[in-house]
Amino acid sequence: MPRTFNLSTSYLQTLFKKRTGYSLIHFFNLKKTQKACEYLNYTDLSIKEISVKLGFKDPLYFSRLFKNYMGVSPKAYKKSHNQK
């Protein structure tokens, strides 16, 4: 797709980071984490089901990534938000 506009992939990535402050992968992981929080708060989906919905093949990788961004595991997040 970048070739459609005669722009290189690396230029688009640099431009995105300059404009947003985030690399593309970091931005997409943030968005996936936000969506995971929605699923955890408003559905009864399992962590495995959520990870698959978000495009992760490995639920353990998803859990590590979630904890990296949120500071707690998906299970702990769900438990703490269901008590409120």
Distance bins in CASP14 RR format, pairs under 12 A and 6 or more apart:
PFRMAT RR
TARGET T0000
AUTHOR 0000-0000-0000
RMODE 2
METHOD distances of the structure
MODEL  1
1 7 0 0 0 0 1 0 0 0 0 0 0
1 8 0 0 0 0 0 1 0 0 0 0 0
1 9 0 0 0 0 1 0 0 0 0 0 0
1 12 0 0 0 0 1 0 0 0 0 0 0
2 8 1 0 0 1 0 0 0 0 0 0 0
2 9 1 0 1 0 0 0 0 0 0 0 0
2 10 0 0 0 0 1 0 0 0 0 0 0
2 11 1 0 0 1 0 0 0 0 0 0 0
2 12 1 0 1 0 0 0 0 0 0 0 0
2 13 0 0 0 0 1 0 0 0 0 0 0
2 14 0 0 0 0 0 1 0 0 0 0 0
2 15 0 0 0 0 0 1 0 0 0 0 0
2 16 0 0 0 0 0 1 0 0 0 0 0
2 24 0 0 0 0 0 1 0 0 0 0 0
3 9 0 0 0 0 1 0 0 0 0 0 0
3 11 0 0 0 0 0 1 0 0 0 0 0
3 12 0 0 0 0 0 1 0 0 0 0 0
4 12 0 0 0 0 0 1 0 0 0 0 0
5 11 0 0 0 0 1 0 0 0 0 0 0
5 12 0 0 0 0 1 0 0 0 0 0 0
5 15 0 0 0 0 0 1 0 0 0 0 0
6 12 0 0 0 0 0 1 0 0 0 0 0
7 13 0 0 0 0 0 1 0 0 0 0 0
7 14 0 0 0 0 0 1 0 0 0 0 0
7 15 0 0 0 0 1 0 0 0 0 0 0
7 16 0 0 0 0 0 1 0 0 0 0 0
8 14 0 0 0 0 1 0 0 0 0 0 0
8 15 0 0 0 0 0 1 0 0 0 0 0
9 15 0 0 0 0 0 1 0 0 0 0 0
9 16 0 0 0 0 0 1 0 0 0 0 0
9 24 0 0 0 0 1 0 0 0 0 0 0
10 16 0 0 0 0 0 1 0 0 0 0 0
10 17 0 0 0 0 0 1 0 0 0 0 0
10 23 0 0 0 0 0 1 0 0 0 0 0
10 24 0 0 0 0 0 1 0 0 0 0 0
11 17 0 0 0 0 0 1 0 0 0 0 0
11 18 0 0 0 0 0 1 0 0 0 0 0
12 18 0 0 0 0 0 1 0 0 0 0 0
12 19 0 0 0 0 0 1 0 0 0 0 0
12 23 0 0 0 0 0 1 0 0 0 0 0
12 24 0 0 0 0 1 0 0 0 0 0 0
13 19 0 0 0 0 0 1 0 0 0 0 0
13 20 0 0 0 0 0 1 0 0 0 0 0
13 21 0 0 0 0 0 1 0 0 0 0 0
13 22 0 0 0 0 0 1 0 0 0 0 0
13 23 1 0 0 1 0 0 0 0 0 0 0
13 24 1 0 1 0 0 0 0 0 0 0 0
13 25 0 0 0 0 1 0 0 0 0 0 0
13 26 0 0 0 0 0 1 0 0 0 0 0
13 27 0 0 0 0 0 1 0 0 0 0 0
13 28 0 0 0 0 0 1 0 0 0 0 0
14 20 0 0 0 0 0 1 0 0 0 0 0
14 21 0 0 0 0 0 1 0 0 0 0 0
14 23 0 0 0 0 1 0 0 0 0 0 0
14 24 0 0 0 0 0 1 0 0 0 0 0
15 21 0 0 0 0 0 1 0 0 0 0 0
15 23 0 0 0 0 0 1 0 0 0 0 0
15 24 0 0 0 0 0 1 0 0 0 0 0
16 22 1 0 0 1 0 0 0 0 0 0 0
16 23 1 0 0 1 0 0 0 0 0 0 0
16 24 1 0 1 0 0 0 0 0 0 0 0
16 25 0 0 0 0 0 1 0 0 0 0 0
16 26 0 0 0 0 0 1 0 0 0 0 0
16 27 1 0 0 1 0 0 0 0 0 0 0
16 28 0 0 0 0 0 1 0 0 0 0 0
17 23 1 0 1 0 0 0 0 0 0 0 0
17 24 1 0 0 1 0 0 0 0 0 0 0
17 25 0 0 0 0 0 1 0 0 0 0 0
17 26 0 0 0 0 1 0 0 0 0 0 0
17 27 0 0 0 0 1 0 0 0 0 0 0
19 27 0 0 0 0 0 1 0 0 0 0 0
20 26 0 0 0 0 1 0 0 0 0 0 0
20 27 1 0 0 1 0 0 0 0 0 0 0
20 28 0 0 0 0 0 1 0 0 0 0 0
20 30 0 0 0 0 0 1 0 0 0 0 0
20 31 0 0 0 0 0 1 0 0 0 0 0
21 27 0 0 0 0 1 0 0 0 0 0 0
21 30 0 0 0 0 0 1 0 0 0 0 0
22 28 0 0 0 0 1 0 0 0 0 0 0
22 29 0 0 0 0 1 0 0 0 0 0 0
22 30 1 0 0 1 0 0 0 0 0 0 0
22 31 0 0 0 0 0 1 0 0 0 0 0
23 29 0 0 0 0 1 0 0 0 0 0 0
23 30 0 0 0 0 0 1 0 0 0 0 0
24 30 0 0 0 0 0 1 0 0 0 0 0
24 31 0 0 0 0 0 1 0 0 0 0 0
25 31 0 0 0 0 0 1 0 0 0 0 0
25 32 0 0 0 0 0 1 0 0 0 0 0
25 65 0 0 0 0 0 1 0 0 0 0 0
26 32 0 0 0 0 0 1 0 0 0 0 0
26 33 0 0 0 0 0 1 0 0 0 0 0
26 65 0 0 0 0 0 1 0 0 0 0 0
26 68 0 0 0 0 0 1 0 0 0 0 0
26 69 0 0 0 0 1 0 0 0 0 0 0
27 33 0 0 0 0 0 1 0 0 0 0 0
27 34 0 0 0 0 0 1 0 0 0 0 0
27 69 0 0 0 0 0 1 0 0 0 0 0
28 34 0 0 0 0 0 1 0 0 0 0 0
28 35 0 0 0 0 0 1 0 0 0 0 0
28 54 0 0 0 0 0 1 0 0 0 0 0
28 55 0 0 0 0 0 1 0 0 0 0 0
28 56 0 0 0 0 0 1 0 0 0 0 0
28 65 0 0 0 0 0 1 0 0 0 0 0
28 69 0 0 0 0 0 1 0 0 0 0 0
29 35 0 0 0 0 0 1 0 0 0 0 0
29 36 0 0 0 0 0 1 0 0 0 0 0
29 54 0 0 0 0 1 0 0 0 0 0 0
29 55 0 0 0 0 0 1 0 0 0 0 0
29 56 0 0 0 0 0 1 0 0 0 0 0
29 61 0 0 0 0 0 1 0 0 0 0 0
29 62 0 0 0 0 0 1 0 0 0 0 0
29 64 0 0 0 0 0 1 0 0 0 0 0
29 65 1 0 0 1 0 0 0 0 0 0 0
29 66 0 0 0 0 1 0 0 0 0 0 0
29 68 0 0 0 0 1 0 0 0 0 0 0
29 69 1 0 0 1 0 0 0 0 0 0 0
29 70 0 0 0 0 0 1 0 0 0 0 0
30 36 0 0 0 0 0 1 0 0 0 0 0
30 37 0 0 0 0 0 1 0 0 0 0 0
30 65 0 0 0 0 0 1 0 0 0 0 0
30 66 0 0 0 0 0 1 0 0 0 0 0
30 68 0 0 0 0 0 1 0 0 0 0 0
30 69 1 0 0 1 0 0 0 0 0 0 0
30 70 0 0 0 0 0 1 0 0 0 0 0
31 37 0 0 0 0 0 1 0 0 0 0 0
31 38 0 0 0 0 0 1 0 0 0 0 0
31 54 0 0 0 0 1 0 0 0 0 0 0
31 55 0 0 0 0 0 1 0 0 0 0 0
31 69 0 0 0 0 0 1 0 0 0 0 0
32 38 0 0 0 0 0 1 0 0 0 0 0
32 39 0 0 0 0 0 1 0 0 0 0 0
32 50 0 0 0 0 1 0 0 0 0 0 0
32 51 0 0 0 0 1 0 0 0 0 0 0
32 53 0 0 0 0 1 0 0 0 0 0 0
32 54 1 0 1 0 0 0 0 0 0 0 0
32 55 1 0 0 1 0 0 0 0 0 0 0
32 56 0 0 0 0 1 0 0 0 0 0 0
32 61 0 0 0 0 0 1 0 0 0 0 0
32 62 0 0 0 0 1 0 0 0 0 0 0
32 65 1 0 0 1 0 0 0 0 0 0 0
32 66 0 0 0 0 1 0 0 0 0 0 0
32 68 0 0 0 0 0 1 0 0 0 0 0
32 69 0 0 0 0 1 0 0 0 0 0 0
32 70 0 0 0 0 0 1 0 0 0 0 0
32 74 0 0 0 0 0 1 0 0 0 0 0
33 39 0 0 0 0 0 1 0 0 0 0 0
33 40 0 0 0 0 0 1 0 0 0 0 0
33 50 0 0 0 0 0 1 0 0 0 0 0
33 51 0 0 0 0 0 1 0 0 0 0 0
33 54 0 0 0 0 1 0 0 0 0 0 0
33 56 0 0 0 0 0 1 0 0 0 0 0
33 62 0 0 0 0 1 0 0 0 0 0 0
33 63 0 0 0 0 0 1 0 0 0 0 0
33 64 0 0 0 0 0 1 0 0 0 0 0
33 65 1 0 0 1 0 0 0 0 0 0 0
33 66 1 0 1 0 0 0 0 0 0 0 0
33 67 0 0 0 0 1 0 0 0 0 0 0
33 68 0 0 0 0 1 0 0 0 0 0 0
33 69 1 0 1 0 0 0 0 0 0 0 0
33 70 1 0 0 1 0 0 0 0 0 0 0
33 71 0 0 0 0 0 1 0 0 0 0 0
33 72 0 0 0 0 0 1 0 0 0 0 0
33 74 0 0 0 0 1 0 0 0 0 0 0
33 77 0 0 0 0 1 0 0 0 0 0 0
34 40 0 0 0 0 0 1 0 0 0 0 0
34 41 0 0 0 0 0 1 0 0 0 0 0
34 54 0 0 0 0 0 1 0 0 0 0 0
34 66 0 0 0 0 0 1 0 0 0 0 0
34 69 0 0 0 0 1 0 0 0 0 0 0
34 70 0 0 0 0 1 0 0 0 0 0 0
35 41 0 0 0 0 0 1 0 0 0 0 0
35 42 0 0 0 0 0 1 0 0 0 0 0
35 43 0 0 0 0 0 1 0 0 0 0 0
35 45 0 0 0 0 0 1 0 0 0 0 0
35 50 0 0 0 0 1 0 0 0 0 0 0
35 51 0 0 0 0 0 1 0 0 0 0 0
35 53 0 0 0 0 1 0 0 0 0 0 0
35 54 1 0 0 1 0 0 0 0 0 0 0
35 55 0 0 0 0 0 1 0 0 0 0 0
35 56 0 0 0 0 0 1 0 0 0 0 0
35 62 0 0 0 0 0 1 0 0 0 0 0
35 66 0 0 0 0 0 1 0 0 0 0 0
35 69 0 0 0 0 0 1 0 0 0 0 0
35 74 0 0 0 0 0 1 0 0 0 0 0
36 42 0 0 0 0 0 1 0 0 0 0 0
36 43 0 0 0 0 0 1 0 0 0 0 0
36 45 0 0 0 0 1 0 0 0 0 0 0
36 46 0 0 0 0 0 1 0 0 0 0 0
36 47 0 0 0 0 1 0 0 0 0 0 0
36 48 0 0 0 0 0 1 0 0 0 0 0
36 49 0 0 0 0 0 1 0 0 0 0 0
36 50 1 0 1 0 0 0 0 0 0 0 0
36 51 0 0 0 0 1 0 0 0 0 0 0
36 52 0 0 0 0 0 1 0 0 0 0 0
36 53 0 0 0 0 1 0 0 0 0 0 0
36 54 1 0 0 1 0 0 0 0 0 0 0
36 55 0 0 0 0 0 1 0 0 0 0 0
36 56 0 0 0 0 1 0 0 0 0 0 0
36 59 0 0 0 0 0 1 0 0 0 0 0
36 62 1 0 0 1 0 0 0 0 0 0 0
36 63 0 0 0 0 1 0 0 0 0 0 0
36 65 0 0 0 0 1 0 0 0 0 0 0
36 66 1 0 1 0 0 0 0 0 0 0 0
36 67 0 0 0 0 0 1 0 0 0 0 0
36 69 0 0 0 0 1 0 0 0 0 0 0
36 70 0 0 0 0 1 0 0 0 0 0 0
36 72 0 0 0 0 0 1 0 0 0 0 0
36 73 0 0 0 0 0 1 0 0 0 0 0
36 74 1 0 0 1 0 0 0 0 0 0 0
36 75 0 0 0 0 0 1 0 0 0 0 0
36 77 0 0 0 0 1 0 0 0 0 0 0
36 78 0 0 0 0 1 0 0 0 0 0 0
36 81 0 0 0 0 0 1 0 0 0 0 0
37 43 0 0 0 0 0 1 0 0 0 0 0
37 50 0 0 0 0 1 0 0 0 0 0 0
37 54 0 0 0 0 0 1 0 0 0 0 0
37 66 0 0 0 0 1 0 0 0 0 0 0
37 69 0 0 0 0 1 0 0 0 0 0 0
37 70 1 0 0 1 0 0 0 0 0 0 0
37 71 0 0 0 0 0 1 0 0 0 0 0
37 72 0 0 0 0 0 1 0 0 0 0 0
37 74 0 0 0 0 1 0 0 0 0 0 0
37 77 1 0 0 1 0 0 0 0 0 0 0
37 78 0 0 0 0 1 0 0 0 0 0 0
37 80 0 0 0 0 0 1 0 0 0 0 0
37 81 0 0 0 0 1 0 0 0 0 0 0
38 45 0 0 0 0 0 1 0 0 0 0 0
38 50 0 0 0 0 1 0 0 0 0 0 0
38 53 0 0 0 0 0 1 0 0 0 0 0
38 54 0 0 0 0 0 1 0 0 0 0 0
38 77 0 0 0 0 0 1 0 0 0 0 0
38 78 0 0 0 0 0 1 0 0 0 0 0
38 81 0 0 0 0 0 1 0 0 0 0 0
39 45 1 0 1 0 0 0 0 0 0 0 0
39 46 0 0 0 0 1 0 0 0 0 0 0
39 47 0 0 0 0 1 0 0 0 0 0 0
39 48 0 0 0 0 0 1 0 0 0 0 0
39 49 0 0 0 0 1 0 0 0 0 0 0
39 50 1 0 1 0 0 0 0 0 0 0 0
39 51 0 0 0 0 1 0 0 0 0 0 0
39 52 0 0 0 0 0 1 0 0 0 0 0
39 53 1 0 0 1 0 0 0 0 0 0 0
39 54 0 0 0 0 1 0 0 0 0 0 0
39 62 0 0 0 0 0 1 0 0 0 0 0
39 66 0 0 0 0 0 1 0 0 0 0 0
39 74 0 0 0 0 1 0 0 0 0 0 0
39 77 0 0 0 0 0 1 0 0 0 0 0
39 78 0 0 0 0 1 0 0 0 0 0 0
39 81 0 0 0 0 0 1 0 0 0 0 0
40 46 0 0 0 0 0 1 0 0 0 0 0
40 47 0 0 0 0 1 0 0 0 0 0 0
40 49 0 0 0 0 0 1 0 0 0 0 0
40 50 1 0 0 1 0 0 0 0 0 0 0
40 51 0 0 0 0 0 1 0 0 0 0 0
40 53 0 0 0 0 0 1 0 0 0 0 0
40 54 0 0 0 0 0 1 0 0 0 0 0
40 62 0 0 0 0 0 1 0 0 0 0 0
40 63 0 0 0 0 0 1 0 0 0 0 0
40 66 0 0 0 0 1 0 0 0 0 0 0
40 70 0 0 0 0 1 0 0 0 0 0 0
40 72 0 0 0 0 0 1 0 0 0 0 0
40 73 0 0 0 0 0 1 0 0 0 0 0
40 74 1 0 0 1 0 0 0 0 0 0 0
40 75 0 0 0 0 1 0 0 0 0 0 0
40 76 0 0 0 0 0 1 0 0 0 0 0
40 77 1 0 1 0 0 0 0 0 0 0 0
40 78 1 0 1 0 0 0 0 0 0 0 0
40 79 0 0 0 0 1 0 0 0 0 0 0
40 80 0 0 0 0 1 0 0 0 0 0 0
40 81 1 0 0 1 0 0 0 0 0 0 0
40 82 0 0 0 0 1 0 0 0 0 0 0
41 50 0 0 0 0 0 1 0 0 0 0 0
41 74 0 0 0 0 0 1 0 0 0 0 0
41 77 0 0 0 0 1 0 0 0 0 0 0
41 78 1 0 0 1 0 0 0 0 0 0 0
41 79 0 0 0 0 0 1 0 0 0 0 0
41 80 0 0 0 0 0 1 0 0 0 0 0
41 81 1 0 1 0 0 0 0 0 0 0 0
41 82 0 0 0 0 1 0 0 0 0 0 0
41 83 0 0 0 0 0 1 0 0 0 0 0
41 84 0 0 0 0 1 0 0 0 0 0 0
42 50 0 0 0 0 0 1 0 0 0 0 0
42 78 0 0 0 0 0 1 0 0 0 0 0
42 81 0 0 0 0 1 0 0 0 0 0 0
42 82 0 0 0 0 0 1 0 0 0 0 0
43 49 0 0 0 0 1 0 0 0 0 0 0
43 50 1 0 0 1 0 0 0 0 0 0 0
43 53 0 0 0 0 1 0 0 0 0 0 0
43 78 0 0 0 0 1 0 0 0 0 0 0
43 81 0 0 0 0 0 1 0 0 0 0 0
43 82 0 0 0 0 0 1 0 0 0 0 0
44 50 0 0 0 0 0 1 0 0 0 0 0
44 78 0 0 0 0 1 0 0 0 0 0 0
44 82 0 0 0 0 0 1 0 0 0 0 0
45 51 0 0 0 0 1 0 0 0 0 0 0
45 52 0 0 0 0 1 0 0 0 0 0 0
45 53 1 0 0 1 0 0 0 0 0 0 0
45 54 0 0 0 0 0 1 0 0 0 0 0
45 59 0 0 0 0 0 1 0 0 0 0 0
45 74 0 0 0 0 0 1 0 0 0 0 0
45 78 0 0 0 0 1 0 0 0 0 0 0
46 52 0 0 0 0 1 0 0 0 0 0 0
46 53 0 0 0 0 0 1 0 0 0 0 0
46 59 0 0 0 0 1 0 0 0 0 0 0
46 62 0 0 0 0 0 1 0 0 0 0 0
46 63 0 0 0 0 0 1 0 0 0 0 0
46 74 0 0 0 0 1 0 0 0 0 0 0
46 75 0 0 0 0 1 0 0 0 0 0 0
46 78 0 0 0 0 1 0 0 0 0 0 0
47 53 0 0 0 0 0 1 0 0 0 0 0
47 54 0 0 0 0 0 1 0 0 0 0 0
47 56 0 0 0 0 0 1 0 0 0 0 0
47 58 0 0 0 0 0 1 0 0 0 0 0
47 59 1 0 0 1 0 0 0 0 0 0 0
47 60 0 0 0 0 1 0 0 0 0 0 0
47 61 0 0 0 0 0 1 0 0 0 0 0
47 62 1 0 0 1 0 0 0 0 0 0 0
47 63 1 0 0 1 0 0 0 0 0 0 0
47 64 0 0 0 0 0 1 0 0 0 0 0
47 65 0 0 0 0 0 1 0 0 0 0 0
47 66 0 0 0 0 1 0 0 0 0 0 0
47 67 0 0 0 0 0 1 0 0 0 0 0
47 73 0 0 0 0 1 0 0 0 0 0 0
47 74 1 0 1 0 0 0 0 0 0 0 0
47 75 1 0 0 1 0 0 0 0 0 0 0
47 76 0 0 0 0 0 1 0 0 0 0 0
47 77 0 0 0 0 1 0 0 0 0 0 0
47 78 1 0 0 1 0 0 0 0 0 0 0
47 79 0 0 0 0 0 1 0 0 0 0 0
48 54 0 0 0 0 0 1 0 0 0 0 0
48 55 0 0 0 0 0 1 0 0 0 0 0
48 56 0 0 0 0 1 0 0 0 0 0 0
48 57 0 0 0 0 0 1 0 0 0 0 0
48 58 0 0 0 0 1 0 0 0 0 0 0
48 59 1 0 1 0 0 0 0 0 0 0 0
48 60 0 0 0 0 1 0 0 0 0 0 0
48 61 0 0 0 0 0 1 0 0 0 0 0
48 62 0 0 0 0 1 0 0 0 0 0 0
48 63 0 0 0 0 1 0 0 0 0 0 0
48 74 0 0 0 0 1 0 0 0 0 0 0
48 75 0 0 0 0 0 1 0 0 0 0 0
49 55 0 0 0 0 0 1 0 0 0 0 0
49 56 0 0 0 0 0 1 0 0 0 0 0
49 59 0 0 0 0 1 0 0 0 0 0 0
49 62 0 0 0 0 0 1 0 0 0 0 0
49 74 0 0 0 0 0 1 0 0 0 0 0
50 56 0 0 0 0 1 0 0 0 0 0 0
50 59 0 0 0 0 1 0 0 0 0 0 0
50 62 1 0 0 1 0 0 0 0 0 0 0
50 63 0 0 0 0 1 0 0 0 0 0 0
50 65 0 0 0 0 0 1 0 0 0 0 0
50 66 0 0 0 0 1 0 0 0 0 0 0
50 74 1 0 0 1 0 0 0 0 0 0 0
50 75 0 0 0 0 0 1 0 0 0 0 0
50 77 0 0 0 0 0 1 0 0 0 0 0
50 78 0 0 0 0 1 0 0 0 0 0 0
51 57 0 0 0 0 1 0 0 0 0 0 0
51 58 1 0 0 1 0 0 0 0 0 0 0
51 59 1 0 1 0 0 0 0 0 0 0 0
51 60 0 0 0 0 1 0 0 0 0 0 0
51 61 1 0 0 1 0 0 0 0 0 0 0
51 62 1 1 0 0 0 0 0 0 0 0 0
51 63 1 0 0 1 0 0 0 0 0 0 0
51 64 0 0 0 0 0 1 0 0 0 0 0
51 65 0 0 0 0 1 0 0 0 0 0 0
51 66 0 0 0 0 1 0 0 0 0 0 0
51 74 0 0 0 0 1 0 0 0 0 0 0
52 58 0 0 0 0 0 1 0 0 0 0 0
52 59 1 0 0 1 0 0 0 0 0 0 0
52 61 0 0 0 0 0 1 0 0 0 0 0
52 62 0 0 0 0 1 0 0 0 0 0 0
53 59 0 0 0 0 0 1 0 0 0 0 0
53 62 0 0 0 0 0 1 0 0 0 0 0
54 61 0 0 0 0 0 1 0 0 0 0 0
54 62 1 0 0 1 0 0 0 0 0 0 0
54 63 0 0 0 0 0 1 0 0 0 0 0
54 65 0 0 0 0 1 0 0 0 0 0 0
54 66 0 0 0 0 1 0 0 0 0 0 0
54 74 0 0 0 0 0 1 0 0 0 0 0
55 61 0 0 0 0 0 1 0 0 0 0 0
55 62 0 0 0 0 1 0 0 0 0 0 0
55 65 0 0 0 0 0 1 0 0 0 0 0
56 62 1 0 1 0 0 0 0 0 0 0 0
56 63 0 0 0 0 1 0 0 0 0 0 0
56 64 0 0 0 0 0 1 0 0 0 0 0
56 65 1 0 0 1 0 0 0 0 0 0 0
56 66 0 0 0 0 1 0 0 0 0 0 0
56 74 0 0 0 0 0 1 0 0 0 0 0
58 64 0 0 0 0 1 0 0 0 0 0 0
58 65 0 0 0 0 1 0 0 0 0 0 0
59 65 0 0 0 0 0 1 0 0 0 0 0
59 66 0 0 0 0 0 1 0 0 0 0 0
59 73 0 0 0 0 0 1 0 0 0 0 0
59 74 0 0 0 0 1 0 0 0 0 0 0
59 75 0 0 0 0 0 1 0 0 0 0 0
60 66 0 0 0 0 0 1 0 0 0 0 0
60 67 0 0 0 0 0 1 0 0 0 0 0
60 73 0 0 0 0 0 1 0 0 0 0 0
60 74 0 0 0 0 0 1 0 0 0 0 0
61 67 0 0 0 0 0 1 0 0 0 0 0
61 68 0 0 0 0 0 1 0 0 0 0 0
61 74 0 0 0 0 0 1 0 0 0 0 0
62 68 0 0 0 0 0 1 0 0 0 0 0
62 69 0 0 0 0 0 1 0 0 0 0 0
62 70 0 0 0 0 0 1 0 0 0 0 0
62 73 0 0 0 0 0 1 0 0 0 0 0
62 74 1 0 0 1 0 0 0 0 0 0 0
62 75 0 0 0 0 0 1 0 0 0 0 0
63 69 0 0 0 0 0 1 0 0 0 0 0
63 70 0 0 0 0 0 1 0 0 0 0 0
63 71 0 0 0 0 0 1 0 0 0 0 0
63 72 0 0 0 0 0 1 0 0 0 0 0
63 73 1 0 1 0 0 0 0 0 0 0 0
63 74 1 0 1 0 0 0 0 0 0 0 0
63 75 1 0 0 1 0 0 0 0 0 0 0
63 76 0 0 0 0 0 1 0 0 0 0 0
63 77 0 0 0 0 0 1 0 0 0 0 0
63 78 0 0 0 0 0 1 0 0 0 0 0
64 70 0 0 0 0 0 1 0 0 0 0 0
64 71 0 0 0 0 0 1 0 0 0 0 0
64 72 0 0 0 0 0 1 0 0 0 0 0
64 73 0 0 0 0 1 0 0 0 0 0 0
64 74 0 0 0 0 0 1 0 0 0 0 0
65 71 0 0 0 0 0 1 0 0 0 0 0
65 73 0 0 0 0 0 1 0 0 0 0 0
65 74 0 0 0 0 1 0 0 0 0 0 0
66 72 0 0 0 0 1 0 0 0 0 0 0
66 73 1 0 0 1 0 0 0 0 0 0 0
66 74 1 0 1 0 0 0 0 0 0 0 0
66 75 0 0 0 0 1 0 0 0 0 0 0
66 76 0 0 0 0 1 0 0 0 0 0 0
66 77 1 0 0 1 0 0 0 0 0 0 0
66 78 0 0 0 0 0 1 0 0 0 0 0
67 73 1 0 1 0 0 0 0 0 0 0 0
67 74 1 0 0 1 0 0 0 0 0 0 0
67 75 0 0 0 0 1 0 0 0 0 0 0
67 76 0 0 0 0 1 0 0 0 0 0 0
67 77 0 0 0 0 1 0 0 0 0 0 0
68 74 0 0 0 0 0 1 0 0 0 0 0
69 77 0 0 0 0 0 1 0 0 0 0 0
70 76 0 0 0 0 1 0 0 0 0 0 0
70 77 1 0 1 0 0 0 0 0 0 0 0
70 78 0 0 0 0 0 1 0 0 0 0 0
70 80 0 0 0 0 0 1 0 0 0 0 0
70 81 0 0 0 0 0 1 0 0 0 0 0
71 77 0 0 0 0 1 0 0 0 0 0 0
71 80 0 0 0 0 0 1 0 0 0 0 0
72 78 0 0 0 0 1 0 0 0 0 0 0
72 79 0 0 0 0 1 0 0 0 0 0 0
72 80 1 0 0 1 0 0 0 0 0 0 0
72 81 0 0 0 0 0 1 0 0 0 0 0
73 79 0 0 0 0 1 0 0 0 0 0 0
73 80 0 0 0 0 0 1 0 0 0 0 0
74 80 0 0 0 0 0 1 0 0 0 0 0
74 81 0 0 0 0 0 1 0 0 0 0 0
75 81 0 0 0 0 0 1 0 0 0 0 0
75 82 0 0 0 0 0 1 0 0 0 0 0
76 82 0 0 0 0 0 1 0 0 0 0 0
76 83 0 0 0 0 0 1 0 0 0 0 0
77 83 0 0 0 0 0 1 0 0 0 0 0
77 84 0 0 0 0 0 1 0 0 0 0 0
78 84 0 0 0 0 0 1 0 0 0 0 0
END
